[in-house]
Amino acid sequence: MTSAVEKYRNNFLREVEANVEEGEWVKMCMQCGVCSGSCPLGDAWEHPPQELFMMIRAGKRDQVLASESMWMCTSCYSCITRCPRGLPITHIMHGLANYANRLGIAPKMNPTRRFAKIFWDNIAHTGRVNETKLSLRLYFMDGFFTGLRRAFAMRKVGLGMLRTGRLNPLGLFRAGGIARKGELRKLLARAYEIEDARKNFGKRN
């Protein structure tokens, strides 16, 4: 005889459990809404965490994975500390965002996703963040003239950083990074292989 819990598990819930970090906890949400009330960005969520969990359990795959909601998480962990059931909500949010990104269906213009990609491309190259290059990429990610307007608007902050040594224009021309970049690239190459395998598994299921 099939249990009530087993009947409740649709294909998308199984997919989340198999592919999303801490995804097996989604079915434990009791819809109290404490996570949403604890979130500093609660008013800005398209779908707050407990609503995302309800949508997963309802099998609304496309609506969940194409949503910008998961990308709103700032990792403050307020939701985890206040959840009556101790659900790892922050980890699930990042897991859903990462899974949607692996499948290629995450919202392309979401600012958090764009920042994450720029940051990753920066640090993966040498093993350390080049703050000058990172700043320039962020300022000009929407085009040259938009970047100039942003730079002008932040000119006082930039000058202050220059005066205190927090911003070094010469850093743009310094390679820097860790000592064993080759080992880092081998490690990342293996990680990409594992990620591709998981991505293909997700498409099949």
Stockholm file with secondary structure:
# STOCKHOLM 1.0

chainA/1-205         MTSAVEKYRNNFLREVEANVEEGEWVKMCMQCGVCSGSCPLGDAWEHPPQELFMMIRAGKRDQVLASESMWMCTSCYSCITRCPRGLPITHIMHGLANYANRLGIAPKMNPTRRFAKIFWDNIAHTGRVNETKLSLRLYFMDGFFTGLRRAFAMRKVGLGMLRTGRLNPLGLFRAGGIARKGELRKLLARAYEIEDARKNFGKRN
#=GR chainA/1-205 SS CCCHHHHHCCHHHHHHHHHSTTGGGGGGCCCCCHHHHHCTTGGGCSSCHHHHHHHHHTTCHHHHHTCSGGGGCCCCCHHHHHCTTCCCHHHHHHHHHHHHHHHTCSCTTCHHHHHHHHHHHHHHHHSSCCHHHHHHHHHTTTCHHHHHHHHHHTHHHHHHHHHTTSCCGGGGGCCCCCSCHHHHHHHHHHHHHHHHHHHHHHHHC
#=GC SS_cons         CCCHHHHHCCHHHHHHHHHSTTGGGGGGCCCCCHHHHHCTTGGGCSSCHHHHHHHHHTTCHHHHHTCSGGGGCCCCCHHHHHCTTCCCHHHHHHHHHHHHHHHTCSCTTCHHHHHHHHHHHHHHHHSSCCHHHHHHHHHTTTCHHHHHHHHHHTHHHHHHHHHTTSCCGGGGGCCCCCSCHHHHHHHHHHHHHHHHHHHHHHHHC
//
